């Protein structure tokens, strides 16, 4: 496997610290609101990476944090007349609902920043003892000038790192790039006791502390959105490596931006969409399909047209799945024909191709095309006379690869009693040549989302996927 490492600006062969195991940390949401479609791209991408690593046989310890204390959370909690903790509890619950709809598996651990305050204080004390900090009015700052490699992830020199859009100006700091480790308390804000006075931790500190606490001083993979490279990840590296005197992460993977109708997503432009809003029009799986249809390092454009294409494409995959399942249920046990043996060889080749493109920096776009190749083979070659073995083996591979990407996971619902009774009634009506009643039931079931297909030998049904 080869990943594009943001640190080295090139693809590198993946060599985990411990053979057969992977430690992975991904920056999670600040839980003050529903997460938006841009966040979703990162979260889905990290989940895909984890699933594929597990497919490859790795035991993955995956940590994704919740930032549950910061300025936005304090302001929103005050607006709503609730505590910051209550706000966090509410939106952590909402996060899991939306994440589950997108096919995102829960992380091994979802740490909350406020559960690690003691560890954060100890971390700052360690940096203080090594001479990397200074204090101004109960605020503790990290002195970036003391860390010579500062800027190595973003590729910027110290001289070039002046106040920018991602750095809050503060004339009290020695250098504009210095960042806060501990903030002295302000009126009306939550606070904790510390050696420097009551206050709360700085945002950059959280991930360093939770990562080292849960995964060790050096981890295999640290992932996040491309907007976090500077200053967030740069600052994580500076404080972690200064304290531990070792590499913080061996591989840095970053997801590119998502635009809305070819424009940057912004509330001021009126093109800001949460996943919860988009789910009113599309399923979570359709959103996931769209997000993985492009390589994670390429920018992607969200629009109704692109979502309609994703929906249509996913439906084609489901139609092939439904057809294979039906044929597998009715197929006979018999020896493979020469043509069927050749087909299974091609299916093996498709699986190898899937692994090749995924091994090359998680190329999901090409991996999806492999699924369509298998679907095409099934659509063209499988009939009611095909052997059960060839259909079963193809179906097994098809589902294995699709599920690895998080697709074709929709659970079939059991027909309720009303629909089961109507299907029996319709069969009886057809038997008695009462075609008027048969058609009435067919049309009614269609309204219920059940499509009836009558063949020469049987009646088949399937759910209409909307």
The 8 nearest C-alpha neighbors of each residue, nearest first, counted from 0:
[[1, 358, 13, 12, 359, 2, 360, 357],
 [0, 2, 12, 11, 359, 360, 13, 10],
 [3, 1, 360, 10, 11, 4, 12, 13],
 [2, 4, 10, 9, 360, 11, 5, 252],
 [3, 5, 251, 6, 250, 7, 8, 9],
 [6, 4, 8, 251, 7, 252, 3, 152],
 [5, 7, 152, 4, 8, 251, 151, 250],
 [6, 8, 9, 4, 5, 152, 10, 3],
 [9, 7, 5, 4, 6, 3, 10, 152],
 [10, 8, 3, 7, 4, 11, 5, 2],
 [9, 11, 3, 2, 1, 4, 12, 8],
 [12, 10, 1, 2, 13, 3, 9, 4],
 [11, 13, 1, 0, 14, 2, 10, 3],
 [12, 14, 0, 1, 11, 15, 2, 250],
 [13, 15, 12, 16, 18, 219, 17, 0],
 [16, 14, 17, 219, 18, 21, 13, 20],
 [15, 17, 219, 18, 14, 21, 218, 20],
 [18, 16, 15, 20, 19, 21, 14, 22],
 [19, 17, 20, 15, 16, 14, 21, 57],
 [18, 20, 57, 17, 58, 21, 56, 15],
 [21, 19, 58, 57, 17, 18, 59, 15],
 [22, 20, 59, 15, 58, 60, 219, 23],
 [21, 23, 60, 219, 218, 59, 61, 220],
 [24, 22, 220, 61, 221, 219, 60, 62],
 [23, 25, 62, 221, 61, 63, 222, 220],
 [26, 24, 222, 63, 223, 221, 27, 62],
 [25, 27, 223, 63, 64, 222, 24, 28],
 [26, 28, 64, 63, 65, 25, 29, 66],
 [29, 27, 65, 30, 66, 26, 34, 64],
 [28, 30, 66, 31, 65, 67, 27, 72],
 [29, 31, 90, 87, 28, 32, 67, 91],
 [30, 32, 72, 29, 90, 87, 86, 75],
 [33, 31, 30, 90, 34, 29, 93, 86],
 [34, 32, 273, 35, 90, 94, 93, 275],
 [33, 35, 273, 38, 32, 274, 36, 94],
 [273, 36, 34, 38, 274, 37, 272, 39],
 [35, 37, 39, 38, 274, 273, 272, 40],
 [38, 36, 39, 40, 35, 257, 256, 41],
 [39, 37, 35, 36, 41, 40, 34, 42],
 [38, 40, 36, 42, 37, 41, 43, 35],
 [39, 41, 43, 37, 38, 42, 290, 44],
 [40, 42, 44, 39, 38, 43, 254, 224],
 [41, 43, 39, 45, 44, 40, 46, 38],
 [44, 42, 46, 40, 45, 41, 39, 47],
 [45, 43, 47, 41, 46, 42, 40, 48],
 [44, 46, 48, 42, 47, 43, 41, 49],
 [47, 45, 43, 49, 44, 48, 103, 50],
 [46, 48, 44, 50, 45, 49, 404, 43],
 [49, 47, 45, 51, 46, 50, 52, 44],
 [48, 50, 46, 52, 47, 51, 45, 53],
 [51, 49, 47, 53, 48, 52, 403, 46],
 [50, 52, 54, 48, 53, 49, 403, 47],
 [51, 53, 55, 49, 54, 50, 57, 48],
 [52, 54, 57, 56, 50, 55, 51, 49],
 [53, 55, 51, 56, 52, 50, 403, 57],
 [56, 54, 52, 53, 57, 51, 50, 354],
 [55, 57, 53, 54, 52, 58, 19, 51],
 [58, 56, 53, 19, 20, 52, 59, 55],
 [57, 59, 20, 21, 53, 19, 56, 60],
 [60, 58, 21, 57, 20, 61, 22, 53],
 [61, 59, 22, 107, 21, 23, 62, 58],
 [60, 62, 23, 107, 106, 59, 24, 22],
 [61, 63, 24, 108, 106, 107, 109, 23],
 [64, 62, 25, 109, 27, 26, 24, 106],
 [65, 63, 27, 110, 109, 111, 26, 66],
 [64, 66, 111, 27, 28, 67, 29, 110],
 [67, 65, 29, 112, 68, 28, 111, 30],
 [66, 68, 87, 65, 30, 112, 29, 111],
 [69, 67, 66, 72, 113, 83, 73, 112],
 [68, 70, 72, 71, 73, 67, 202, 66],
 [69, 71, 73, 72, 74, 68, 75, 188],
 [72, 70, 74, 73, 69, 75, 31, 68],
 [73, 71, 75, 31, 69, 70, 74, 76],
 [72, 74, 70, 76, 71, 75, 83, 77],
 [73, 75, 71, 77, 72, 76, 70, 78],
 [76, 74, 78, 72, 77, 73, 71, 79],
 [75, 77, 79, 81, 73, 83, 78, 74],
 [76, 78, 80, 74, 75, 79, 73, 81],
 [79, 77, 75, 76, 80, 74, 81, 73],
 [80, 78, 76, 77, 81, 75, 86, 82],
 [79, 81, 77, 78, 76, 82, 75, 83],
 [82, 80, 76, 79, 85, 77, 83, 86],
 [83, 81, 85, 84, 76, 86, 80, 77],
 [82, 84, 86, 76, 85, 73, 87, 72],
 [85, 83, 87, 82, 86, 88, 67, 81],
 [86, 84, 88, 82, 87, 83, 89, 81],
 [87, 85, 83, 89, 84, 88, 76, 82],
 [86, 88, 84, 90, 89, 30, 85, 67],
 [87, 89, 85, 91, 86, 90, 84, 92],
 [90, 88, 86, 87, 92, 91, 85, 93],
 [91, 89, 93, 92, 30, 87, 88, 94],
 [90, 92, 94, 88, 93, 89, 87, 30],
 [91, 93, 90, 95, 94, 89, 88, 96],
 [94, 92, 90, 96, 91, 95, 97, 89],
 [95, 93, 91, 97, 92, 96, 90, 98],
 [94, 96, 98, 92, 93, 97, 99, 91],
 [95, 97, 93, 99, 94, 98, 100, 92],
 [98, 96, 100, 94, 99, 95, 93, 101],
 [99, 97, 95, 101, 103, 100, 96, 94],
 [100, 98, 102, 101, 103, 96, 97, 95],
 [99, 101, 283, 97, 98, 102, 96, 284],
 [102, 100, 283, 98, 99, 284, 103, 287],
 [101, 103, 99, 100, 405, 104, 98, 284],
 [104, 102, 98, 99, 101, 46, 43, 105],
 [103, 105, 102, 106, 46, 99, 98, 50],
 [104, 106, 103, 107, 108, 109, 95, 99],
 [107, 105, 108, 61, 62, 109, 63, 104],
 [106, 108, 61, 60, 62, 105, 109, 63],
 [107, 109, 62, 106, 110, 63, 61, 64],
 [108, 110, 64, 63, 62, 106, 111, 65],
 [111, 109, 64, 108, 65, 112, 63, 209],
 [112, 110, 65, 114, 113, 64, 66, 67],
 [111, 113, 114, 66, 115, 205, 67, 110],
 [112, 114, 115, 111, 116, 67, 68, 66],
 [113, 115, 112, 111, 116, 110, 117, 118],
 [116, 114, 118, 113, 117, 112, 119, 209],
 [115, 117, 119, 118, 113, 114, 120, 112],
 [118, 116, 120, 119, 115, 121, 114, 122],
 [117, 119, 121, 115, 116, 120, 122, 208],
 [120, 118, 122, 116, 121, 117, 208, 115],
 [119, 121, 117, 123, 122, 118, 124, 116],
 [120, 122, 124, 118, 119, 123, 125, 117],
 [123, 121, 119, 125, 120, 124, 118, 126],
 [124, 122, 126, 120, 125, 121, 127, 119],
 [125, 123, 127, 121, 122, 126, 128, 120],
 [124, 126, 122, 128, 123, 127, 121, 242],
 [127, 125, 123, 129, 131, 124, 128, 242],
 [128, 126, 124, 130, 132, 129, 125, 131],
 [127, 129, 125, 126, 130, 124, 131, 132],
 [130, 128, 126, 127, 131, 125, 242, 241],
 [129, 131, 127, 128, 132, 126, 145, 133],
 [130, 132, 126, 142, 127, 129, 141, 145],
 [133, 131, 141, 127, 140, 142, 130, 126],
 [132, 134, 140, 139, 141, 135, 142, 131],
 [135, 133, 139, 138, 140, 137, 136, 132],
 [134, 136, 138, 137, 139, 133, 171, 140],
 [135, 137, 138, 134, 183, 139, 195, 182],
 [136, 138, 183, 195, 135, 196, 134, 139],
 [139, 137, 182, 183, 135, 136, 181, 134],
 [138, 140, 134, 181, 180, 179, 133, 137],
 [141, 139, 179, 133, 180, 132, 178, 134],
 [140, 142, 132, 178, 177, 131, 143, 179],
 [143, 141, 131, 132, 144, 177, 145, 140],
 [144, 142, 145, 146, 177, 141, 149, 176],
 [143, 145, 146, 142, 147, 149, 157, 174],
 [144, 146, 143, 142, 147, 131, 130, 141],
 [147, 145, 143, 144, 149, 148, 237, 241],
 [146, 148, 149, 145, 144, 143, 157, 150],
 [149, 147, 151, 146, 150, 237, 157, 156],
 [150, 148, 147, 151, 146, 237, 143, 157],
 [149, 151, 155, 153, 154, 152, 156, 148],
 [150, 152, 154, 149, 153, 148, 155, 6],
 [153, 151, 6, 154, 150, 233, 5, 228],
 [152, 154, 155, 150, 151, 228, 229, 233],
 [155, 153, 151, 152, 150, 156, 6, 149],
 [154, 156, 150, 153, 159, 157, 151, 160],
 [157, 155, 159, 158, 150, 160, 154, 149],
 [156, 158, 160, 159, 155, 150, 149, 144],
 [157, 159, 156, 160, 161, 155, 150, 176],
 [160, 158, 156, 157, 161, 155, 150, 162],
 [159, 161, 157, 158, 176, 156, 155, 162],
 [162, 160, 159, 175, 163, 176, 158, 157],
 [161, 163, 175, 166, 168, 176, 160, 164],
 [164, 162, 166, 165, 161, 167, 160, 168],
 [163, 165, 166, 162, 167, 168, 161, 230],
 [164, 166, 163, 167, 230, 229, 162, 231],
 [167, 165, 163, 164, 162, 168, 176, 230],
 [166, 168, 169, 165, 162, 164, 163, 175],
 [167, 169, 166, 162, 175, 170, 163, 172],
 [168, 170, 171, 172, 167, 175, 174, 166],
 [171, 169, 172, 168, 175, 173, 174, 167],
 [170, 172, 169, 173, 135, 174, 175, 168],
 [173, 171, 174, 170, 169, 175, 177, 140],
 [172, 174, 171, 175, 177, 142, 170, 176],
 [175, 173, 172, 176, 177, 142, 143, 144],
 [174, 176, 162, 177, 161, 172, 168, 173],
 [175, 177, 174, 178, 161, 160, 162, 143],
 [178, 176, 143, 174, 142, 175, 141, 140],
 [179, 177, 140, 141, 176, 180, 142, 234],
 [178, 180, 140, 201, 181, 139, 141, 182],
 [181, 179, 201, 139, 140, 200, 204, 141],
 [182, 180, 200, 139, 201, 138, 179, 199],
 [183, 181, 138, 198, 199, 200, 184, 201],
 [182, 184, 198, 137, 138, 197, 196, 181],
 [185, 183, 198, 197, 190, 182, 188, 199],
 [186, 184, 188, 187, 183, 198, 189, 190],
 [185, 187, 188, 184, 189, 190, 183, 198],
 [186, 188, 185, 189, 184, 77, 73, 190],
 [187, 189, 186, 185, 190, 184, 73, 198],
 [190, 188, 187, 191, 199, 184, 198, 83],
 [191, 189, 198, 199, 197, 184, 188, 192],
 [192, 190, 198, 197, 199, 193, 189, 116],
 [191, 193, 197, 196, 198, 190, 194, 195],
 [192, 194, 196, 195, 197, 191, 120, 198],
 [193, 195, 196, 192, 197, 120, 124, 137],
 [196, 194, 193, 137, 197, 138, 139, 183],
 [197, 195, 193, 194, 137, 192, 198, 183],
 [196, 198, 192, 191, 184, 193, 190, 183],
 [197, 199, 184, 183, 190, 191, 182, 196],
 [198, 200, 190, 182, 181, 191, 183, 201],
 [201, 199, 181, 180, 182, 202, 204, 198],
 [200, 202, 180, 181, 179, 204, 203, 182],
 [201, 203, 204, 205, 200, 69, 180, 66],
 [204, 202, 205, 201, 231, 235, 234, 206],
 [203, 205, 202, 207, 201, 206, 180, 208],
 [206, 204, 208, 207, 203, 202, 112, 209],
 [207, 205, 209, 208, 210, 204, 203, 235],
 [208, 206, 210, 204, 235, 205, 209, 239],
 [207, 209, 211, 205, 206, 210, 212, 119],
 [210, 208, 212, 206, 211, 207, 213, 205],
 [209, 211, 207, 213, 212, 214, 208, 206],
 [212, 210, 215, 216, 214, 208, 213, 209],
 [211, 213, 209, 210, 208, 214, 215, 216],
 [212, 214, 210, 211, 209, 215, 62, 108],
 [215, 213, 211, 210, 212, 22, 218, 216],
 [216, 214, 211, 217, 212, 213, 218, 210],
 [215, 217, 211, 247, 243, 218, 214, 245],
 [218, 216, 247, 248, 215, 246, 219, 245],
 [219, 217, 248, 22, 220, 247, 214, 249],
 [218, 220, 249, 22, 248, 15, 250, 23],
 [221, 219, 23, 250, 218, 251, 248, 249],
 [220, 222, 24, 251, 25, 23, 248, 250],
 [223, 221, 25, 252, 253, 251, 24, 220],
 [222, 224, 253, 26, 25, 254, 227, 225],
 [223, 225, 254, 253, 226, 227, 41, 255],
 [224, 226, 253, 227, 255, 254, 228, 223],
 [227, 225, 224, 228, 229, 256, 255, 223],
 [228, 226, 231, 225, 229, 224, 232, 223],
 [229, 227, 232, 226, 225, 230, 231, 153],
 [230, 228, 231, 227, 233, 232, 153, 226],
 [229, 231, 233, 234, 232, 228, 227, 165],
 [232, 230, 234, 227, 229, 233, 203, 228],
 [233, 231, 235, 228, 234, 230, 227, 229],
 [232, 234, 230, 236, 231, 229, 235, 152],
 [233, 235, 237, 231, 232, 236, 230, 238],
 [234, 236, 232, 233, 237, 238, 207, 239],
 [237, 235, 239, 233, 234, 238, 240, 247],
 [236, 238, 234, 235, 240, 239, 241, 149],
 [237, 239, 241, 235, 236, 240, 242, 234],
 [240, 238, 236, 242, 241, 237, 235, 207],
 [241, 239, 244, 243, 242, 245, 237, 238],
 [240, 242, 238, 239, 244, 243, 237, 146],
 [241, 243, 239, 240, 126, 244, 238, 125],
 [242, 244, 240, 245, 241, 239, 216, 246],
 [245, 243, 240, 241, 242, 246, 239, 247],
 [246, 244, 240, 243, 247, 217, 216, 241],
 [247, 245, 248, 217, 240, 249, 244, 216],
 [246, 248, 217, 240, 236, 239, 216, 245],
 [249, 247, 218, 217, 219, 246, 250, 220],
 [248, 250, 219, 220, 218, 251, 246, 247],
 [249, 251, 220, 4, 248, 219, 221, 252],
 [250, 252, 221, 4, 5, 222, 220, 6],
 [253, 251, 222, 4, 5, 221, 250, 223],
 [252, 254, 225, 223, 224, 222, 255, 251],
 [255, 253, 224, 295, 225, 296, 41, 223],
 [256, 254, 296, 298, 225, 297, 295, 224],
 [255, 257, 298, 258, 299, 254, 225, 37],
 [256, 258, 299, 37, 298, 300, 255, 259],
 [259, 257, 300, 263, 262, 261, 264, 301],
 [258, 260, 301, 262, 261, 264, 300, 263],
 [259, 261, 302, 262, 301, 300, 258, 263],
 [262, 260, 259, 258, 300, 263, 301, 302],
 [263, 261, 259, 258, 260, 264, 300, 270],
 [262, 264, 258, 259, 265, 261, 257, 270],
 [263, 265, 271, 259, 270, 258, 262, 266],
 [266, 264, 268, 267, 271, 270, 263, 269],
 [265, 267, 269, 271, 268, 270, 264, 272],
 [266, 268, 265, 269, 270, 271, 264, 263],
 [269, 267, 265, 266, 270, 264, 271, 263],
 [268, 270, 266, 267, 271, 265, 264, 272],
 [271, 269, 268, 264, 265, 266, 272, 259],
 [270, 272, 266, 265, 264, 269, 273, 35],
 [273, 271, 35, 36, 270, 276, 274, 277],
 [35, 272, 274, 276, 275, 36, 34, 33],
 [273, 275, 277, 35, 276, 36, 278, 34],
 [274, 276, 278, 273, 277, 97, 279, 33],
 [277, 275, 273, 274, 278, 279, 272, 280],
 [278, 276, 274, 279, 275, 280, 281, 273],
 [277, 279, 281, 275, 280, 276, 282, 274],
 [278, 280, 277, 276, 281, 275, 282, 274],
 [281, 279, 278, 277, 282, 276, 465, 275],
 [282, 280, 278, 279, 277, 285, 283, 286],
 [281, 283, 285, 284, 278, 286, 280, 100],
 [282, 284, 101, 100, 286, 285, 287, 278],
 [283, 285, 287, 282, 286, 101, 288, 102],
 [286, 284, 288, 282, 287, 283, 310, 309],
 [287, 285, 283, 289, 284, 288, 290, 282],
 [286, 288, 284, 290, 285, 289, 101, 283],
 [289, 287, 285, 291, 286, 290, 292, 284],
 [288, 290, 286, 292, 309, 287, 291, 285],
 [289, 291, 287, 288, 292, 40, 286, 293],
 [292, 290, 293, 288, 289, 363, 287, 364],
 [291, 293, 364, 289, 290, 288, 363, 294],
 [294, 292, 364, 291, 295, 290, 299, 363],
 [295, 293, 297, 296, 362, 364, 363, 291],
 [294, 296, 254, 297, 293, 255, 44, 291],
 [297, 295, 255, 254, 294, 298, 253, 293],
 [298, 296, 294, 295, 255, 299, 293, 256],
 [297, 299, 256, 255, 257, 296, 300, 258],
 [300, 298, 257, 258, 297, 301, 293, 256],
 [299, 301, 258, 259, 257, 261, 260, 302],
 [300, 302, 259, 260, 258, 305, 299, 257],
 [303, 301, 305, 260, 304, 259, 306, 300],
 [304, 302, 306, 305, 307, 301, 260, 308],
 [303, 305, 307, 302, 306, 308, 301, 309],
 [306, 304, 308, 302, 307, 303, 309, 301],
 [305, 307, 309, 303, 308, 304, 310, 302],
 [308, 306, 310, 304, 309, 305, 303, 311],
 [309, 307, 305, 311, 306, 310, 312, 304],
 [310, 308, 306, 312, 289, 307, 311, 313],
 [311, 309, 307, 313, 308, 285, 312, 306],
 [310, 312, 314, 308, 309, 313, 307, 315],
 [313, 311, 309, 315, 314, 310, 308, 316],
 [312, 314, 316, 310, 315, 311, 309, 317],
 [313, 315, 317, 311, 316, 312, 318, 310],
 [316, 314, 318, 312, 313, 317, 319, 311],
 [315, 317, 313, 319, 314, 318, 320, 312],
 [316, 318, 320, 314, 319, 315, 321, 313],
 [319, 317, 315, 321, 320, 316, 314, 322],
 [318, 320, 322, 316, 317, 321, 374, 323],
 [319, 321, 317, 323, 318, 322, 324, 316],
 [322, 320, 318, 324, 319, 323, 317, 325],
 [321, 323, 319, 325, 320, 324, 318, 326],
 [322, 324, 326, 320, 325, 321, 327, 319],
 [325, 323, 327, 321, 322, 326, 320, 328],
 [326, 324, 328, 322, 327, 323, 321, 329],
 [325, 327, 323, 329, 328, 324, 330, 322],
 [326, 328, 324, 330, 325, 329, 387, 390],
 [329, 327, 325, 326, 330, 324, 387, 323],
 [328, 330, 326, 327, 325, 331, 383, 387],
 [331, 329, 387, 327, 326, 328, 386, 383],
 [332, 330, 387, 386, 333, 329, 385, 384],
 [333, 331, 387, 386, 330, 388, 334, 335],
 [332, 334, 386, 331, 335, 387, 388, 385],
 [335, 333, 336, 386, 332, 388, 387, 389],
 [334, 336, 339, 340, 386, 333, 337, 389],
 [335, 337, 339, 338, 340, 334, 386, 341],
 [336, 338, 340, 339, 341, 335, 342, 334],
 [339, 337, 341, 336, 340, 342, 335, 343],
 [340, 338, 342, 336, 341, 337, 335, 343],
 [341, 339, 337, 343, 342, 338, 335, 336],
 [340, 342, 344, 338, 339, 343, 337, 345],
 [341, 343, 339, 345, 344, 340, 338, 346],
 [344, 342, 346, 340, 345, 341, 347, 339],
 [345, 343, 341, 347, 342, 346, 348, 340],
 [344, 346, 348, 342, 343, 347, 349, 341],
 [347, 345, 343, 349, 348, 344, 342, 350],
 [348, 346, 344, 350, 345, 349, 343, 351],
 [347, 349, 345, 351, 346, 350, 352, 344],
 [350, 348, 352, 346, 351, 347, 353, 369],
 [349, 351, 353, 347, 352, 348, 354, 346],
 [352, 350, 348, 354, 353, 349, 355, 347],
 [351, 353, 349, 355, 350, 354, 348, 356],
 [354, 352, 350, 366, 351, 355, 356, 349],
 [355, 353, 357, 351, 352, 356, 358, 350],
 [354, 356, 352, 358, 353, 357, 351, 359],
 [357, 355, 359, 362, 358, 353, 354, 366],
 [356, 358, 361, 362, 354, 359, 355, 353],
 [357, 359, 0, 355, 356, 354, 360, 361],
 [358, 360, 356, 357, 1, 361, 0, 362],
 [361, 359, 2, 1, 358, 362, 357, 3],
 [362, 360, 357, 359, 363, 358, 356, 48],
 [363, 361, 357, 356, 364, 294, 360, 365],
 [362, 364, 366, 365, 361, 291, 294, 367],
 [363, 365, 292, 293, 367, 366, 362, 294],
 [364, 366, 368, 367, 363, 362, 356, 369],
 [365, 367, 363, 369, 353, 368, 364, 356],
 [368, 366, 370, 369, 365, 364, 363, 371],
 [367, 369, 365, 371, 370, 366, 372, 364],
 [370, 368, 372, 366, 367, 371, 353, 349],
 [371, 369, 367, 373, 368, 372, 374, 397],
 [370, 372, 374, 368, 369, 373, 375, 367],
 [373, 371, 369, 375, 370, 374, 376, 368],
 [372, 374, 376, 370, 375, 371, 377, 369],
 [375, 373, 371, 377, 372, 376, 319, 378],
 [374, 376, 378, 372, 373, 377, 371, 379],
 [377, 375, 373, 379, 374, 378, 380, 372],
 [378, 376, 374, 380, 381, 375, 379, 373],
 [377, 379, 375, 376, 380, 374, 381, 319],
 [380, 378, 376, 377, 375, 381, 382, 374],
 [379, 381, 377, 378, 376, 382, 385, 375],
 [382, 380, 377, 385, 378, 379, 383, 390],
 [383, 381, 384, 385, 380, 326, 379, 378],
 [382, 384, 385, 326, 330, 381, 329, 386],
 [383, 385, 382, 386, 330, 331, 381, 326],
 [386, 384, 382, 383, 381, 330, 387, 389],
 [387, 385, 388, 333, 331, 389, 330, 332],
 [386, 388, 330, 390, 332, 331, 389, 327],
 [389, 387, 391, 386, 390, 392, 332, 335],
 [388, 390, 392, 391, 387, 386, 393, 339],
 [391, 389, 393, 387, 388, 392, 327, 394],
 [392, 390, 394, 388, 393, 389, 387, 395],
 [393, 391, 395, 389, 394, 390, 388, 396],
 [392, 394, 390, 396, 395, 391, 397, 389],
 [393, 395, 397, 391, 392, 396, 390, 398],
 [394, 396, 392, 398, 393, 397, 391, 399],
 [397, 395, 399, 393, 398, 394, 400, 392],
 [396, 398, 394, 395, 400, 399, 393, 401],
 [397, 399, 401, 395, 396, 400, 402, 394],
 [400, 398, 396, 402, 397, 401, 395, 403],
 [401, 399, 403, 398, 402, 397, 396, 404],
 [400, 402, 406, 398, 404, 403, 399, 397],
 [403, 401, 405, 406, 404, 399, 400, 398],
 [404, 402, 400, 405, 401, 50, 51, 399],
 [405, 403, 402, 401, 406, 47, 400, 50],
 [404, 406, 402, 403, 102, 401, 408, 407],
 [407, 405, 401, 402, 408, 404, 284, 288],
 [408, 406, 409, 401, 402, 317, 405, 398],
 [407, 409, 406, 410, 402, 405, 102, 284],
 [410, 408, 407, 411, 406, 284, 412, 317],
 [409, 411, 408, 412, 407, 413, 462, 406],
 [412, 410, 409, 413, 462, 414, 408, 461],
 [411, 413, 410, 414, 415, 462, 409, 461],
 [414, 412, 415, 411, 416, 410, 419, 418],
 [415, 413, 418, 419, 412, 416, 417, 411],
 [414, 416, 417, 418, 413, 419, 412, 420],
 [415, 417, 419, 418, 420, 414, 421, 413],
 [418, 416, 420, 419, 415, 421, 414, 422],
 [419, 417, 421, 420, 416, 415, 414, 422],
 [418, 420, 416, 422, 421, 417, 414, 415],
 [419, 421, 423, 417, 418, 422, 416, 424],
 [422, 420, 424, 418, 423, 419, 425, 417],
 [423, 421, 425, 419, 424, 420, 418, 426],
 [424, 422, 426, 420, 421, 425, 427, 419],
 [425, 423, 421, 427, 422, 426, 428, 420],
 [424, 426, 428, 437, 422, 427, 423, 421],
 [425, 427, 423, 429, 424, 428, 430, 422],
 [426, 428, 430, 424, 425, 429, 431, 423],
 [429, 427, 433, 425, 431, 430, 426, 437],
 [430, 428, 432, 426, 431, 427, 433, 434],
 [429, 431, 427, 428, 432, 426, 433, 425],
 [430, 432, 428, 429, 433, 427, 434, 426],
 [433, 431, 429, 434, 430, 428, 437, 427],
 [434, 432, 428, 431, 435, 429, 436, 437],
 [435, 433, 437, 436, 432, 438, 429, 428],
 [434, 436, 438, 437, 433, 439, 428, 432],
 [437, 435, 439, 438, 434, 433, 440, 428],
 [436, 438, 434, 425, 440, 435, 439, 428],
 [439, 437, 441, 435, 436, 440, 434, 442],
 [440, 438, 436, 442, 441, 437, 443, 435],
 [439, 441, 443, 437, 438, 442, 444, 436],
 [440, 442, 438, 444, 439, 443, 445, 437],
 [443, 441, 445, 439, 444, 440, 438, 446],
 [442, 444, 440, 446, 445, 441, 439, 447],
 [445, 443, 447, 449, 441, 446, 442, 440],
 [444, 446, 449, 448, 442, 447, 450, 443],
 [445, 447, 443, 444, 448, 442, 449, 441],
 [448, 446, 444, 445, 449, 443, 450, 418],
 [447, 449, 445, 463, 446, 462, 444, 450],
 [450, 448, 462, 445, 444, 447, 461, 463],
 [449, 451, 461, 445, 460, 462, 463, 448],
 [452, 450, 460, 459, 441, 449, 453, 461],
 [453, 451, 459, 458, 460, 454, 450, 461],
 [452, 454, 458, 457, 459, 451, 455, 456],
 [455, 453, 457, 456, 458, 452, 459, 451],
 [456, 454, 457, 453, 458, 452, 459, 383],
 [455, 457, 454, 458, 453, 459, 383, 452],
 [458, 456, 454, 455, 453, 459, 452, 426],
 [459, 457, 453, 452, 454, 460, 451, 456],
 [460, 458, 452, 451, 453, 457, 461, 454],
 [461, 459, 451, 450, 452, 449, 458, 462],
 [462, 460, 450, 449, 463, 451, 459, 321],
 [461, 463, 449, 448, 450, 464, 460, 411],
 [462, 464, 448, 449, 465, 450, 461, 445],
 [465, 463, 462, 314, 448, 317, 461, 449],
 [464, 463, 281, 282, 310, 448, 314, 462]]
